[in-house]
Amino acid sequence: MNKCLSTIVILLMLFCISASFAQNKIIVYQSDFGLKDGAVSEMKGVAIGVSPDLKLYDLTHEIPNYNIWEASYRLFQTISYWPKGTVFVSVVDPGVGTSRKSVVLKTNTGQFIVTPDNGTLTLVAQAYGIAGIRQIDEVKNRRPGSGKSYTFHGRDVYSYTAARLAAGVITFAQVGPELPKQIVSIPYQRSVFENGMLKGSIDIHDVQYGNIWTNIGDGLVKRLNPKYGDLLHLKIFNKGKLVYESDVPYSETFGSVPEGKPLAYLNSLMQLSFALNMGSFADAYKIGSGSDWSIEVIKK
């Protein structure tokens, strides 16, 4: 009886240990490949070859070519909506085949990102924290027979490693050697409130409509304390050079201003944003996005 009980206890312990290594079998892909050729399909085929039980989804494959900043932003924008254990593959890799590290970062919220450490992890690391980083051991975690290929790590290293991790074939510790909790980071204007002024960066455009989204969250906006209808004085800089200056009303909806007129509002991520009602703010005033673009805002 005691022997039987001991066996049950051991089996339960083994089950708990294996369960702690289990993933949710979800992989989410992001790249700058587009969908014109078979590159994305190749990555997914490699993953299904590891385990047909995997669930594969797309974040986007329309990152502008080589735009590491936008890759960083799209991960930041999306990760919190996916459950713990989800594995993201982000391949925006202008340095493929060079000495940049191939890594897997685990966030403090429990998601994994498989990517080159080239700046892609900038906003994720800041927003969600770093539970651990491991460099991919390409001797063990590389698609068999792909050793002579140096230009498609997204397929041969990242998707293959992600699939093994998501399927529970390997644990995070078996990805490769542990690295210091530091990443290659893109410098940019962080959001602050100083002396009655909001400062921040233009993280991204709402690409469908040309609205500009900043990194200034509603918590900082509350410190400026605008009421709907108040005028905000906006300055936009590119590499420190002033390129736009105007007064815009702080508004609850786009319809609060006449068609074609600018407004300030909080977007769906509760970040300060700027738009033209029924028009493209970015196109009208030739405003870009990314780490070179910054703003200053005061209340009139």
Secondary structure, 3 states (H helix, E strand, C coil): CHHHHHHHHHHHHHHHHHHHHCCCCEEEEEECCCCCCCHHHHHHHHHHHHCCCCEEEEEECCCCCCCHHHHHHHHHHHHHHCCCCCEEEEECCCCCCCCCCEEEEEECCCCEEEEECCCCCHHHHHHHCEEEEEECCCCCCCCCCCCCCCCCHHHHHHHHHHHHHHCCCCCHHHCCCEECCCCCCCCCCCCEEECCEEEEEEEEEECCCCEEEEEEEHHHHHHHCCCCCCEEEEEEEECCEEEEEEEEEECCCHHHCCCCCEEEEECCCCEEEEEECCECHHHHHCCCCCCCEEEEEEEC
